[in-house]
Amino acid sequence: MTSTAITSVNYQMLINGKATEALSGKRFDRFSPGHDAIVGTYPHGDVADTDVAITAARKAFDKGPWPKWSGAKRAKALRTVAEFITRDVEKLARIESLESGKPITQAIGEMTATADIWYYAATLAQHSYGDSHNALGNDFLGIIVKEPIGVVGIITPWNFPLLIVSQKLPFALAVGCTAVVKPSQLTPGTTLMLGDYIKAAGIPDGVVNIVTGDGVVGARLAEHPGVDMITFTGSTAVGKKVLAAAAATVKKVELELGGKNPQIVMADADLEVAADAVVFGVYFNQGECCNSGSRILVQRSIVKKFMEIVAEKAKRVSVGDPLDPNVLVGAIASDEQLKTIERYISEGQKDGATMVMGGSVMKSTVGRYFEPTIFTGVTPDMSIAREEIFGPVLSVLEFDTVEEAIEIANSTLYGLSSGIWTENINDALIFAKGVRAGTVWVNCWMDGFPEMSFGGYGESGLGRELGRHAVDEFTELKTIAIHTGKRGAWLK
């Protein structure tokens, strides 16, 4: 693990089409979690910068050309952004790997998937439409139109910075909204690069603004009366604060929050395939993923056999330098996150779960790395079974029937994703219908497509991203009732 050939990049914000420093003149640094080297410096925006950005977005929406462009013209601009992302996949992936600690090969795949989302969102620019009603009587024609909601505040997390902003921004743009984006303070680099692509694609000044800084920027977006909608991805605790702040101005809120996602392994499943998916599901992105398969429910009759296969595969998971193409698990993103993981390890042990492997910070000369960890003997009441850890920690629970598995799966406050491994279509459908989760995977895990909606039940959030319904989040419905002929008199 080395910092050789790692250089720092100086970035600027994008406000009203211009590369901009913070009004205060302050900047902040990001140290690579895998190398302890500075990889980027960024303007430290605050309330004043946020207000300027909101004013630019407001003017671009109220008086600018973007909302009036045809869907075809907006689609062309979005496709151009997708082309720039495709062109720079490796450059973007390196930035994300250095800033977040994720493995470079994984980051490359994410950049390709991100471009696909922009291409898909572009198609929806020409497919957002309402209804007409011609059976209201001979004298009426009813029209329901979808109009852009206005200025959208977008707050994104550190774990998938470019991918997650791309699950929001292009869909808002497709229907004619303008936006102010606040990326995580830990990983703003690729979002700022996206700003360059947006400008180069010919999207008018002020349509997209990007402000970097700490939580005061996001808080200002949530409370500002000039923002019509907030879309936020992050922890449930912070999401509740965003919701409360937005309530003061009754703005629309879309939230993609935490998850404690169960994978159900039935006795008739292909155990080798399921075990590989389990190991992938929990250790992918160091477990720093809202979709992490951090708890598995294994049918009691096969627990011993299945866990032998899982443990063998987990021991072969390579952990190390995120820039090494052979590494599968990179660095933990921050000291704060590392402390959270260690706290849950301690709680799991105190609660009586059996730690069969891992559980410790790995020794390294630079960076912060954590061993892939497995707990067995976990019960549904334990914190490691109920709460989001956001680290490479797997909790294993047992069950007898699919009905019991559903009950355990639904025993947390979350409802983001879930999955079942079985050759029995009846059990698969019983589970899919019974589990309270926004996504159900059958004999697969974490396979996603731009065409498929994503979002959660319960404290996993509000609304849906991706899919053809995603643009509906960024629109208002307007009813137009048209009377033809002479209106009947009220006064006789």
N, C-alpha and C positions, 0 to 999 in steps of 0.2 A: 504494500500500500504506500504509494508515493505521491508527492505533489509535483513531480517533475513535469514541466511543460504546461502547467496550469497557470493561466494568466487571468487577471481581473478585467472585467468589461465595465465601462462607464455608460450607464443608461440615462435616458431622459424620459419624462412623462409625455403623454400626448394630450394636449388640451386645445380645442378649437383648431385642430389641424396643424399645430406647431409643436415641435420638440421643446419641452419646457422644463426649467428647474423649479424647485419649490420656492414659493414667495419668500420663505424664511431663509433660503440659501442653504438649509441643512441637507445633509445626505446621510445614508446609512450603508453598512457593508453586510454582505452575506459570506460566511465561511462555509466551505464545502463540508458537509457532515462526514464525508468519507476521507477527506484529506487535510482538514484543518487549515486550508489555504483560502484567502479571499478570492472569490470568483466573480463578484459583482458589486458595484456601488450604485445606489439609486437615490433619486430625490426623496426627501422625507416630507411628503405632503401632509397638510393638516386641514382644518376646517376651512381656512381661507382658500386654499387651492381647490378643495371640493366644491365650494360655492361657485368659483369661477367656472369649473367644469360643468356644473349643473346649469349654470346660465347659458353656456355654449350649447349644451344639449337641448335646452328648452327653446332657444332661438332657432336651432336647426330643425326642431320638430314643428314649431308654431309658424315659422316664416320661411324655412328652407325648402329646397326642392325634393329632398329624399322621400317624404311620405307621399308626394305626388307622382313620383316615378312609376312607370308601369311595372308590374310584376316581372315582366321579361327583362327589363333594364336592370332591376335590382338583382335578379337571378344571375345575370352576366357578371355583375360586380362580385357576387359571392363566389362564383366559380373561379374568378381570377384570384381571389384570396386563396382558395383551395389549391390552385396551381402553384402559388408561391410557397405554400406549406409543403407540397409535394417536392418542389425543387430543393428545399432546404431541410429535408427530413433529418439528415445526419447532423447538421449544425444545431438544429433545435434540440435534438435528442441529447447531444453533448451538454448543452446548457442545462437541461432538466436533470440529467444524471449528476452533474456537479452540484446543482443547487439543492436537489431533493435527496440524493443518496441512492436513487434507484438504479438498477443495473442498466447498462447502456443498450443491451439488446432489447430489453423490455421497452425502454424509452423510444427506440426506433419504431417498434411496433405501434406504440401509442401515437406517434406523430403521423404514421400512415393512416391509422384509424381516425385521427382528427381531421385530416384532409377529406376522408370519406364523409364525415358528418357535414362539412361545409358544402360538399357537392350535393348531398341529400337535401340539406336545408334550402339550397338554391332552387330545387324543384318545387318546393312548397310556396315559393314567392309567387308562382303562377297557379297555385291551387288552394288559395284561401278565399273562400266565398261563402255566402249565406244562403237564404232560401227565398222563394217567392210563393205567394198564396193567391190563387185566382178563383178560389171557391168560397169567397167571403160574401158572395152576393153579387148581383149584376152591377152594382155601383161602386165596388171597391176592388182595389188591387193592393195586396200587402207585400212588402219587401223587407227582408231581414238582412242587413249588411254587417260585415265584420270590419271594424275600423281599428287601426293601431292604438294601443292604450296610451302611448305618449313616451315620456322619458322613463327609461328603465335603469334602476340601480342594480349592478351585478357585483356580488361579493363572492369570491372564490377561495378555495383552500389551497394548502401547500402540497397535497399528495399527488394530484393529477392536474397541474395548473393549466396547461394548454387544452387538454382534453375536456376539462369541466367547463371552462369558459366557452368552449365550442359547443357544449350541450345547451347553451343559453343564447349567446350573442347572435349567431347567424339566424336563429329562429325569430328573434326579436327584430333583426334587420330585415328579414324576408317580408314581414308584413308592414314595414315602414316606420318602426320605432327608432328612437335614438337612445343612446346609452352612456352611462358613466360606469366604468369598470374599476373595481378595487381588488387587485390580486393580493394573495398572501404576502406578508412582509418577508417570508422565508424564500419564496420562489417566484419573483415577479418577472424574471428575464424573458421567458418565451412569450408572456402576455404583452410585454413592451415591444418585442419583435413583431407580434401580430399587429400592433398599431402601425408599424411601418408598412406592412402588407396592405392594410386597409387604406392607407393614404395612397399607396402606389396603385391600388385597384380603381382609383377614381371615385371612391365614396366621399361625398362632400365633407368639408371641414365642419367639425362640431357634431357630426353624427355619432362618432365613437370617441370617447375621451377616456384616458387611463390615468388614474391617480394612484401613486404608490405611497405607502405610509403604514401607520399602525391602526389600531382599532377605532381611533377617532374618526377616520375617513369613512369607514363602514357605518358607524353610528350616525354620522351626519347624513349619509345617504338615506338611512332608514327613517330619520325624523323630518327631513326637508320637505316642505310643502310643494316644491317644484318638481319632485320626483313622483311619478304616477304609480310606480310598481317597484318592488324589491324582489330579486331572486337571489337566494343564498344557498350555498352548499358548505356544510361544516358540521360541527358538533351540535347535538340536540340542545345543550345548555345555552350555547350562543344563539342558536336559532330561535329559542324562546325570547331572548332579549331583542332580537331583530323584530320579531312579531309584536312585542310590546311597544317598541319604539314606533313602528309603522302604524299602530292603532291610533295614535294621536291625530293623524291626518287621514285615516281610513283608506290607506293605499292598499292596493292588491299585493299579496305576498305569496311567493312560491318558495318552498323549502325542500331541500334534499339533505336529510340529516343522517343520524347514525343507524347502525344495524348490528344485530347479533344473530347472524344468519345461520340457520341449521341445514346441515346435509343429513338426510336420512339414508342409512345403508341397511337394506333388507337382506335377509339370509340368502335369497336367490340371486343377488346381484353378481356381476362379474367383479370379483373382489380385487383383482389386480388393477383393472381400469379404475374402479372406484377409489382405491387407495392412492393412485397417482393423482386423481382429481382432488382428493382431500389434501394431499401434501401441497399441491399447487394452490389450492384455494386459501389455505391459511398462511403460506409463506410468500406468496406473490406480493410484490411491493413491500416486503418486510412485514406484512400483515397490516400495513398502514393504508387500509382500504375499507370504505364503508360496506363493500360487498364481500369482505373477507369471510371465508367459511370457518369462522373461529370456534364453532361448536359442531360436533358431529354426534348424531344419535345412531347407535349401532344396535341391531337386533341381538338380544342377549345370547342367543345360541351360537353366534359367530364372533363374539367380542374378542376372545383370546386369539383366534386365528387371524382375524382381520387386523388387529393391532400389531401383531408380529410383522405383517406385510407393511403397514403404515410406518412403523418404527424403522424398519430396514430402509425404506425409501427416504425417510426424513434424514437419516444419518448420511445419505449421499448428496444432500442438498448443499451446494457450494455457497459459502458466505465470504464476502471480501470486497475488494476494490470495485466500486461501481463501474469504472471504466474498463475493467477486464471482461472481454466478451464471453468468457467461460463461467462467469459468476451469475448465480441465480437469485441470491439475496444480498442486497447492498447494505448501506449504512442507515441507522436510525436518524431521523431528520433533525432532532434537537435534543438537548439535554433534558428539557421538560418532558418530552415524550418518553425518553429513556427512564426517567424517574417514575412515570405512570406505569410503564411495563413492570418495573421492579416492584412497585406497590402491589400490583395484582398478583405477581408471583408469590409474594409474601402472604397475601390474603388467601390464595388458593391452598397453600400449605397449612395455614392456621385453621382453615375450614375442614381439613381432613382429606383433601384430594391427594392422589399419589402422583408425584412428578417422576415420570419414567425416563425423561431425557431433557437436557438443556437446563434452562433456568438462570443462566449467568451471562454477564457481559463478557465478550471475548477479549482476550489480551491482544492489543495491537499498538504499534508505535504512534499511529495517528488515527483519527476518526473514532466513531462509536458504533460498535457492532454487537448484536445480541444473538445468542445461540437459539436455533430452532428448538422449541419447547413443547412437550406434550404432558398433559395431565389426564390421568384416568381416575375412575371412581368419583367422578363429578356428579353432584346432584343438582336438580333444578333451582334450589334455593341459594346456591353459592354465587358470589359476585362474579366469579370467572365463567359462570354459566349464563348470567343475566346481563352483564354490563359489557360495553364495548371497550376492549383493551387497546386496540390499534397497535398491535405488535405481533411478533411471530410466536403466538401462544395458542395451542390447540387444546380445547376442553372436550373430553369424551364422556358422553352419557349413554345409558343403556335403556332399552325398552323391549316389550314383548310383542305388542300388536301395533298395526299402523294407526289405529285410533289413539293409542297411548302416545305414539310418536307425535301425532298432531297436537295433542294436549300439551306436551312438553314444548313443542316448537312454538306454540302460541302463548307460552307462559312468561314472555318478556314484554316490555313496553314497546319494543320495536316490531317492525313488519316490513323490512326492505326486500330481502331476497331469501330464497329457500330452494332446496333441491331434494330429489329422491333418486336412489339407485335401486332399480328392480327390473326384473324381466316380466313382472306381473302387471299388465295394463290396468287391471282392476284396482290394485293397490296404488298405482301411480295416479289414477284419476281421483280416487278417494282422497289422497293426500292433496293433490292440486286444488280440489274443491274446498277442502277443509282448512288449509293453512291460510292464515291472514298475512299475506305478503304481496308486494307489488309485482314480484317476478318469481316464477316457479320454474326451475330447471329439472328436466327429467333425463337422467342418464347423461348429463353434461353439467358443467359449472362455469359460470362467469362468461358464457358466450353471449356477446351483445352485438346488436346491429343498429344502424341509424334508423331503420324502419320500425323498430320495436320500442314501445313506450317504456320509460323507466321512472320509478318513484315508489313511495312506500305508504304503508298503513301506519296508523297510530303515531308514535313519536318519531317515526322515520321520515315524516314530512308531510307537505301539502303540495298537490298538483303533480304534473307529470312532465318529464323531459323526453326528447327524442320522439320518433314516430310522427305520423301525420297530425296527431292531436297537439303536438308541442306548440305549434303556432297559436293555438287557441288561448294559451296562457297569456299571450301578449296582445290580445284583441279585446275590444268591447263590442257587444251586440247592440245594434241600433235598429229599432222598428220604424218603418216608414209606411204609414197608411194613406193611400191615395184614393180620393173620392172623385168619381166622374159623374158628369151630369149635375143636375140641380139638387142641392141639399134640402131635405125636408125641414120645414120651419118648426121651431120649438114653441114659439108664441103663435097662437091661433087668432 
